[in-house]
Amino acid sequence: MKNLLLTNWHLMRWVRLAFAIFLFSQAYILREWAFVAFGAFFLIQVIFNMGCGANGCAVPYSKK
């Protein structure tokens, strides 16, 4: 788990973290608790380093 959290930090992972923090802060400030669910979604993507982007969800193309 430590290796998963401390390695492979790229730009999209930082953007997702910033967006999750932004959503959590907006949920607290505006008292709109639905933002917590969206913030948790992005935070889970940050923690487990998953999500679509840069061919992350592309179907592999093999021509034989």
N, CA, C and O atoms as CSV, one atom per row, in Angstrom:
chain,resi,resn,atom,element,x,y,z
A,1,MET,N,N,0.830,-1.189,0.000
A,1,MET,CA,C,0.000,0.000,0.000
A,1,MET,C,C,0.872,1.248,0.000
A,1,MET,O,O,0.560,2.230,-0.675
A,2,LYS,N,N,1.951,1.211,0.748
A,2,LYS,CA,C,2.858,2.354,0.804
A,2,LYS,C,C,3.451,2.633,-0.574
A,2,LYS,O,O,3.571,3.788,-0.982
A,3,ASN,N,N,3.817,1.577,-1.284
A,3,ASN,CA,C,4.371,1.725,-2.623
A,3,ASN,C,C,3.336,2.316,-3.580
A,3,ASN,O,O,3.675,3.140,-4.430
A,4,LEU,N,N,2.082,1.900,-3.446
A,4,LEU,CA,C,1.011,2.409,-4.301
A,4,LEU,C,C,0.782,3.901,-4.082
A,4,LEU,O,O,0.523,4.638,-5.033
A,5,LEU,N,N,0.877,4.346,-2.831
A,5,LEU,CA,C,0.624,5.749,-2.520
A,5,LEU,C,C,1.800,6.670,-2.840
A,5,LEU,O,O,1.595,7.835,-3.181
A,6,LEU,N,N,3.011,6.168,-2.736
A,6,LEU,CA,C,4.173,7.045,-2.832
A,6,LEU,C,C,4.871,7.042,-4.193
A,6,LEU,O,O,5.816,7.806,-4.388
A,7,THR,N,N,4.443,6.219,-5.125
A,7,THR,CA,C,5.108,6.173,-6.423
A,7,THR,C,C,4.136,6.510,-7.541
A,7,THR,O,O,2.918,6.486,-7.361
A,8,ASN,N,N,4.705,6.826,-8.705
A,8,ASN,CA,C,3.970,7.069,-9.939
A,8,ASN,C,C,3.008,8.255,-9.845
A,8,ASN,O,O,1.848,8.146,-10.243
A,9,TRP,N,N,3.480,9.367,-9.329
A,9,TRP,CA,C,2.671,10.583,-9.281
A,9,TRP,C,C,2.886,11.364,-10.566
A,9,TRP,O,O,3.981,11.867,-10.817
A,10,HIS,N,N,1.847,11.466,-11.375
A,10,HIS,CA,C,1.900,12.194,-12.634
A,10,HIS,C,C,0.902,13.347,-12.583
A,10,HIS,O,O,0.193,13.523,-11.592
A,11,LEU,N,N,0.854,14.120,-13.648
A,11,LEU,CA,C,0.054,15.338,-13.660
A,11,LEU,C,C,-1.425,15.073,-13.374
A,11,LEU,O,O,-2.028,15.796,-12.581
A,12,MET,N,N,-2.017,14.068,-13.993
A,12,MET,CA,C,-3.446,13.813,-13.786
A,12,MET,C,C,-3.747,13.374,-12.351
A,12,MET,O,O,-4.829,13.646,-11.830
A,13,ARG,N,N,-2.819,12.715,-11.737
A,13,ARG,CA,C,-3.036,12.325,-10.339
A,13,ARG,C,C,-3.060,13.555,-9.443
A,13,ARG,O,O,-3.871,13.635,-8.521
A,14,TRP,N,N,-2.174,14.515,-9.706
A,14,TRP,CA,C,-2.175,15.773,-8.950
A,14,TRP,C,C,-3.446,16.573,-9.216
A,14,TRP,O,O,-4.005,17.173,-8.298
A,15,VAL,N,N,-3.904,16.584,-10.468
A,15,VAL,CA,C,-5.128,17.323,-10.815
A,15,VAL,C,C,-6.330,16.716,-10.103
A,15,VAL,O,O,-7.170,17.442,-9.573
A,16,ARG,N,N,-6.417,15.390,-10.089
A,16,ARG,CA,C,-7.519,14.729,-9.382
A,16,ARG,C,C,-7.488,15.034,-7.884
A,16,ARG,O,O,-8.535,15.242,-7.270
A,17,LEU,N,N,-6.288,15.060,-7.295
A,17,LEU,CA,C,-6.173,15.382,-5.875
A,17,LEU,C,C,-6.629,16.809,-5.603
A,17,LEU,O,O,-7.356,17.058,-4.641
A,18,ALA,N,N,-6.206,17.740,-6.441
A,18,ALA,CA,C,-6.616,19.136,-6.270
A,18,ALA,C,C,-8.124,19.284,-6.428
A,18,ALA,O,O,-8.759,20.029,-5.681
A,19,PHE,N,N,-8.696,18.581,-7.393
A,19,PHE,CA,C,-10.143,18.662,-7.618
A,19,PHE,C,C,-10.912,18.040,-6.453
A,19,PHE,O,O,-11.960,18.556,-6.064
A,20,ALA,N,N,-10.407,16.943,-5.892
A,20,ALA,CA,C,-11.067,16.327,-4.742
A,20,ALA,C,C,-11.046,17.268,-3.543
A,20,ALA,O,O,-12.052,17.415,-2.848
A,21,ILE,N,N,-9.920,17.895,-3.303
A,21,ILE,CA,C,-9.823,18.855,-2.189
A,21,ILE,C,C,-10.755,20.036,-2.422
A,21,ILE,O,O,-11.408,20.505,-1.490
A,22,PHE,N,N,-10.821,20.519,-3.659
A,22,PHE,CA,C,-11.730,21.613,-4.003
A,22,PHE,C,C,-13.184,21.221,-3.743
A,22,PHE,O,O,-13.948,22.006,-3.180
A,23,LEU,N,N,-13.566,20.014,-4.149
A,23,LEU,CA,C,-14.944,19.573,-3.937
A,23,LEU,C,C,-15.270,19.411,-2.459
A,23,LEU,O,O,-16.369,19.758,-2.028
A,24,PHE,N,N,-14.330,18.890,-1.678
A,24,PHE,CA,C,-14.561,18.761,-0.234
A,24,PHE,C,C,-14.715,20.137,0.416
A,24,PHE,O,O,-15.572,20.326,1.280
A,25,SER,N,N,-13.891,21.088,0.004
A,25,SER,CA,C,-13.994,22.428,0.585
A,25,SER,C,C,-15.298,23.107,0.183
A,25,SER,O,O,-15.908,23.798,0.999
A,26,GLN,N,N,-15.731,22.921,-1.056
A,26,GLN,CA,C,-16.996,23.512,-1.488
A,26,GLN,C,C,-18.183,22.870,-0.780
A,26,GLN,O,O,-19.167,23.544,-0.475
A,27,ALA,N,N,-18.092,21.588,-0.523
A,27,ALA,CA,C,-19.156,20.914,0.224
A,27,ALA,C,C,-19.282,21.499,1.620
A,27,ALA,O,O,-20.391,21.685,2.122
A,28,TYR,N,N,-18.149,21.790,2.248
A,28,TYR,CA,C,-18.167,22.367,3.593
A,28,TYR,C,C,-18.653,23.818,3.572
A,28,TYR,O,O,-19.463,24.215,4.409
A,29,ILE,N,N,-18.163,24.598,2.625
A,29,ILE,CA,C,-18.511,26.017,2.573
A,29,ILE,C,C,-19.973,26.232,2.198
A,29,ILE,O,O,-20.675,27.021,2.831
A,30,LEU,N,N,-20.429,25.520,1.158
A,30,LEU,CA,C,-21.787,25.723,0.653
A,30,LEU,C,C,-22.834,24.846,1.326
A,30,LEU,O,O,-24.029,24.996,1.075
A,31,ARG,N,N,-22.387,23.931,2.179
A,31,ARG,CA,C,-23.278,22.977,2.840
A,31,ARG,C,C,-24.065,22.155,1.824
A,31,ARG,O,O,-25.224,21.811,2.059
A,32,GLU,N,N,-23.431,21.843,0.696
A,32,GLU,CA,C,-24.004,20.961,-0.319
A,32,GLU,C,C,-23.277,19.630,-0.225
A,32,GLU,O,O,-22.213,19.449,-0.817
A,33,TRP,N,N,-23.853,18.708,0.518
A,33,TRP,CA,C,-23.147,17.488,0.874
A,33,TRP,C,C,-23.058,16.490,-0.277
A,33,TRP,O,O,-22.375,15.474,-0.149
A,34,ALA,N,N,-23.727,16.753,-1.391
A,34,ALA,CA,C,-23.583,15.887,-2.563
A,34,ALA,C,C,-22.174,16.005,-3.156
A,34,ALA,O,O,-21.689,15.081,-3.809
A,35,PHE,N,N,-21.527,17.142,-2.923
A,35,PHE,CA,C,-20.159,17.323,-3.426
A,35,PHE,C,C,-19.174,16.365,-2.749
A,35,PHE,O,O,-18.120,16.058,-3.305
A,36,VAL,N,N,-19.520,15.901,-1.559
A,36,VAL,CA,C,-18.650,14.954,-0.857
A,36,VAL,C,C,-18.540,13.652,-1.647
A,36,VAL,O,O,-17.465,13.056,-1.714
A,37,ALA,N,N,-19.635,13.212,-2.241
A,37,ALA,CA,C,-19.618,11.976,-3.031
A,37,ALA,C,C,-18.709,12.124,-4.245
A,37,ALA,O,O,-17.938,11.218,-4.559
A,38,PHE,N,N,-18.795,13.254,-4.922
A,38,PHE,CA,C,-17.932,13.482,-6.082
A,38,PHE,C,C,-16.469,13.625,-5.660
A,38,PHE,O,O,-15.569,13.132,-6.341
A,39,GLY,N,N,-16.243,14.296,-4.543
A,39,GLY,CA,C,-14.887,14.422,-4.032
A,39,GLY,C,C,-14.304,13.071,-3.629
A,39,GLY,O,O,-13.123,12.804,-3.854
A,40,ALA,N,N,-15.137,12.224,-3.036
A,40,ALA,CA,C,-14.679,10.883,-2.666
A,40,ALA,C,C,-14.347,10.054,-3.898
A,40,ALA,O,O,-13.398,9.270,-3.881
A,41,PHE,N,N,-15.116,10.221,-4.963
A,41,PHE,CA,C,-14.841,9.517,-6.213
A,41,PHE,C,C,-13.452,9.863,-6.741
A,41,PHE,O,O,-12.687,8.972,-7.109
A,42,PHE,N,N,-13.128,11.143,-6.778
A,42,PHE,CA,C,-11.815,11.560,-7.266
A,42,PHE,C,C,-10.707,11.188,-6.285
A,42,PHE,O,O,-9.593,10.874,-6.706
A,43,LEU,N,N,-10.989,11.218,-5.005
A,43,LEU,CA,C,-9.984,10.830,-4.016
A,43,LEU,C,C,-9.648,9.338,-4.116
A,43,LEU,O,O,-8.489,8.951,-3.963
A,44,ILE,N,N,-10.638,8.518,-4.367
A,44,ILE,CA,C,-10.390,7.090,-4.555
A,44,ILE,C,C,-9.531,6.860,-5.792
A,44,ILE,O,O,-8.656,5.994,-5.790
A,45,GLN,N,N,-9.779,7.639,-6.853
A,45,GLN,CA,C,-8.937,7.527,-8.042
A,45,GLN,C,C,-7.500,7.911,-7.733
A,45,GLN,O,O,-6.571,7.305,-8.267
A,46,VAL,N,N,-7.306,8.901,-6.887
A,46,VAL,CA,C,-5.955,9.321,-6.508
A,46,VAL,C,C,-5.272,8.245,-5.676
A,46,VAL,O,O,-4.119,7.900,-5.934
A,47,ILE,N,N,-5.966,7.720,-4.694
A,47,ILE,CA,C,-5.359,6.746,-3.790
A,47,ILE,C,C,-4.952,5.479,-4.526
A,47,ILE,O,O,-3.852,4.967,-4.320
A,48,PHE,N,N,-5.830,4.971,-5.383
A,48,PHE,CA,C,-5.552,3.717,-6.072
A,48,PHE,C,C,-4.936,3.905,-7.448
A,48,PHE,O,O,-4.686,2.926,-8.150
A,49,ASN,N,N,-4.687,5.152,-7.847
A,49,ASN,CA,C,-4.062,5.485,-9.131
A,49,ASN,C,C,-4.779,4.797,-10.283
A,49,ASN,O,O,-4.168,4.082,-11.078
A,50,MET,N,N,-6.075,5.025,-10.358
A,50,MET,CA,C,-6.851,4.440,-11.436
A,50,MET,C,C,-7.713,5.508,-12.072
A,50,MET,O,O,-7.875,6.594,-11.516
A,51,GLY,N,N,-8.257,5.210,-13.216
A,51,GLY,CA,C,-9.099,6.140,-13.928
A,51,GLY,C,C,-8.700,6.200,-15.382
A,51,GLY,O,O,-7.619,5.754,-15.767
A,52,CYS,N,N,-9.566,6.743,-16.167
A,52,CYS,CA,C,-9.307,6.828,-17.604
A,52,CYS,C,C,-8.465,8.064,-17.910
A,52,CYS,O,O,-8.635,9.117,-17.295
A,53,GLY,N,N,-7.593,7.922,-18.831
A,53,GLY,CA,C,-6.764,9.031,-19.269
A,53,GLY,C,C,-5.492,8.525,-19.911
A,53,GLY,O,O,-4.917,7.532,-19.466
A,54,ALA,N,N,-5.063,9.186,-20.929
A,54,ALA,CA,C,-3.843,8.832,-21.660
A,54,ALA,C,C,-3.822,7.350,-22.042
A,54,ALA,O,O,-2.879,6.624,-21.728
A,55,ASN,N,N,-4.876,6.926,-22.718
A,55,ASN,CA,C,-5.056,5.554,-23.171
A,55,ASN,C,C,-5.232,4.569,-22.020
A,55,ASN,O,O,-4.983,3.377,-22.196
A,56,GLY,N,N,-5.650,5.031,-20.861
A,56,GLY,CA,C,-5.852,4.140,-19.731
A,56,GLY,C,C,-7.033,3.213,-19.897
A,56,GLY,O,O,-7.031,2.107,-19.358
A,57,CYS,N,N,-8.042,3.642,-20.634
A,57,CYS,CA,C,-9.234,2.815,-20.843
A,57,CYS,C,C,-9.363,2.357,-22.288
A,57,CYS,O,O,-10.409,1.842,-22.684
A,58,ALA,N,N,-8.339,2.536,-23.058
A,58,ALA,CA,C,-8.400,2.156,-24.466
A,58,ALA,C,C,-8.345,0.638,-24.608
A,58,ALA,O,O,-7.713,-0.059,-23.814
A,59,VAL,N,N,-9.016,0.154,-25.629
A,59,VAL,CA,C,-8.978,-1.263,-25.937
A,59,VAL,C,C,-7.673,-1.534,-26.685
A,59,VAL,O,O,-7.379,-0.851,-27.666
A,60,PRO,N,N,-6.898,-2.503,-26.247
A,60,PRO,CA,C,-5.623,-2.773,-26.920
A,60,PRO,C,C,-5.849,-3.207,-28.369
A,60,PRO,O,O,-6.711,-4.037,-28.658
A,61,TYR,N,N,-5.077,-2.644,-29.245
A,61,TYR,CA,C,-5.182,-2.937,-30.672
A,61,TYR,C,C,-4.045,-3.851,-31.070
A,61,TYR,O,O,-2.874,-3.479,-30.992
A,62,SER,N,N,-4.398,-5.039,-31.494
A,62,SER,CA,C,-3.366,-5.948,-31.970
A,62,SER,C,C,-3.760,-6.435,-33.355
A,62,SER,O,O,-4.865,-6.935,-33.565
A,63,LYS,N,N,-2.861,-6.285,-34.267
A,63,LYS,CA,C,-3.098,-6.676,-35.647
A,63,LYS,C,C,-2.223,-7.883,-35.944
A,63,LYS,O,O,-0.996,-7.783,-35.975
A,64,LYS,N,N,-2.855,-9.001,-36.160
A,64,LYS,CA,C,-2.104,-10.229,-36.425
A,64,LYS,C,C,-2.390,-10.709,-37.821
A,64,LYS,O,O,-1.854,-11.733,-38.244
